[in-house]
Amino acid sequence: FLHTFVVMNETRKVEFPTLTVEERYLKMCLKCLVHTILFHRALTRTNPEDVHEELLDLSYVRCADTAIANVVDSKIDNWVKRVIPKSSTPSTNVHVWQLMTSFFEKQTTTGWFKSQIEVNSTPWETWTFNIRIIPLDFTQERKQTLATEMRQLHLSVLQKSITSSRLPPLQHDNPYPFKIDSPEIAEKWNSPSGLGLWDTVFGTPTDTIFA
């Protein structure tokens, strides 16, 4: 699949219909969706890792990279901890929460003595998932419904991730910085240039994978 690299002037926004999911399956579903997006935006230096979730009979591919997995786990775990208590109260059990994954462009700036790579503060692409959390439903029918909806949503993510040929140019063959956040949770989410991976994955600021 051949991508066309262009300078992005507008943010490509992808948003999905609301997914209703039980607390028990929440982390599993979110990690499937986010990892799928990241794998299809990591165009260099990544190996595939197959994941199969037995509970929902759901399979997907993610980047076989411990640092990326740790960031995704940490962000989603923190998000779940914040929304679950609020979703458990009668007044908010129909609330729709959002989880967003954004990608940013690295740009090279030239100074008097040296050039450096900076991250554009405006994302070139955002993916927004709308999530309604409900108490656990032990019926087999409900489990099958969720499994079907997740497979459909996963397929939609795959289709939308490969149909966009307008991608910004890569800097030094390094993948795009990304950020996982929520527009409605009061948390100090890290800036795209400070997510903690710039100097940890490959060791030097000019040889990084995700920020």
Disulfide bonds with the S-S distance in Angstrom:
none
